[in-house]
Amino acid sequence: MATAYTRLEAHLDVLQTMDSEVKPATDAAVSAARAGLDAGTVDALSLLTTLRSAALVAVERFEARRGVFEAWAGLEEAAGIPLLTWPDATESAPHADSAAPAAGEDE
């Protein structure tokens, strides 16, 4: 279980870095490139390159989030119990084969 927890911590660290450092720096680069294009100091190709980099960062952030969820699932598996209980959950965990009502349908 310690290994699963360490894995979760590592993924959380990556996600925190992506959200607190990488994303703001990417947003600033995109803003600067757009301002440069508006001012005529940056060409459209430079802006497109910056936007492409921003899209790649978005994918990396998604992958980091996915890693956190996978590590959480691994920790739950190692613990043998769900680590998060939803407020309206019953004692037994929901099964994948149970049909949930579609959005907008009454239960």
C-alpha positions in Angstrom: 0.0 0.0 0.0 2.9 2.3 0.6 4.0 2.0 -3.0 0.5 2.9 -4.2 0.5 6.0 -1.9 4.0 7.1 -3.1 2.8 6.7 -6.7 -0.3 8.9 -5.9 1.9 11.5 -4.3 4.2 11.6 -7.3 1.3 12.1 -9.7 -0.2 14.8 -7.5 3.1 16.6 -7.5 3.3 16.5 -11.3 -0.3 17.8 -11.6 0.4 20.6 -9.1 3.5 21.7 -11.0 1.5 21.6 -14.3 -1.3 23.7 -12.8 0.8 26.2 -10.8 3.8 26.7 -13.0 3.5 25.3 -16.5 -0.1 26.4 -17.3 0.4 30.0 -16.2 3.6 30.3 -18.1 1.9 28.8 -21.2 -1.0 31.3 -20.9 1.4 34.2 -20.6 3.3 33.0 -23.7 0.1 32.8 -25.7 -1.0 36.3 -24.5 2.4 37.7 -25.4 2.3 36.1 -28.8 -1.2 37.5 -29.5 -0.2 40.9 -28.3 2.9 40.7 -30.5 0.8 39.8 -33.5 -1.6 42.7 -32.8 1.4 45.1 -32.4 3.1 43.7 -35.6 6.2 42.5 -33.7 5.3 38.8 -34.0 4.3 36.9 -37.2 1.4 34.6 -37.4 3.6 31.5 -37.6 5.1 32.4 -34.2 1.6 32.7 -32.8 0.6 29.3 -34.3 3.7 27.7 -32.9 2.9 29.1 -29.4 -0.7 27.9 -29.7 0.5 24.4 -30.7 2.8 24.4 -27.7 -0.2 25.4 -25.5 -2.3 22.6 -26.9 0.5 20.1 -26.1 0.6 21.4 -22.6 -3.2 20.9 -22.3 -2.7 17.3 -23.3 0.1 16.9 -20.8 -2.2 18.3 -18.1 -4.9 15.9 -19.1 -2.4 13.0 -18.9 -1.2 14.2 -15.4 -4.8 14.3 -14.2 -5.4 10.8 -15.7 -2.3 9.6 -13.8 -3.7 10.9 -10.5 -7.0 9.1 -11.1 -5.2 5.9 -12.0 -2.9 6.2 -9.0 -6.0 6.8 -6.8 -7.6 3.7 -8.2 -4.4 1.8 -7.5 -4.4 3.0 -3.9 -8.0 1.9 -3.4 -7.2 -1.5 -4.9 -4.2 -1.8 -2.5 -6.4 -0.8 0.4 -9.2 -3.1 -0.6 -11.8 -0.5 0.1 -13.1 2.7 -1.6 -11.4 5.7 -0.2 -14.1 8.1 -1.2 -17.7 7.6 -0.3 -20.3 9.8 -2.0 -22.8 11.4 0.3 -25.8 9.5 -1.1 -24.0 6.2 -1.5 -25.4 3.1 0.0 -23.4 0.6 2.0 -22.6 -1.5 -1.1 -20.5 0.1 -3.9 -22.3 0.5 -7.2 -21.6 -2.1 -9.8 -20.6 -1.4 -13.4 -23.6 -3.4 -14.7 -26.1 -1.3 -12.8 -27.8 1.2 -15.1 -27.7 4.8 -14.1 -30.4 7.1 -15.3 -29.5 9.3 -18.2 -29.2 13.0 -17.7 -32.6 14.6 -17.3 -34.3 11.3 -16.4 -36.0 10.7 -13.1 -34.8 7.9 -11.0 
